């Protein structure tokens, strides 16, 4: 995670909501070492921590009863990083 976040902004990963929906299950926590974009649908609640969120992505995650967190908030809540999927 630290290696991916230390890259320049131009080389950071962008992940669509549809990928989060595909690779996670209800109630899981996912980390994106970049930006979450709003393309696609999400049909289950999950906690997503990312460097940044587009407005569409934030609305879709919240509408599915999920939560959008910054990476620092996730580290404070879960310092050991257990049960977290890295997507990207």
Protein Blocks (a to p, Z undefined) as FASTA:
>chain_A
ZZmmmpcfklpccddfklmmmmpcehiacdddbdddfedcdfbdcddddfbdcfklmmmm
mmnopacddfklmmmmmmnopaiaceZZ
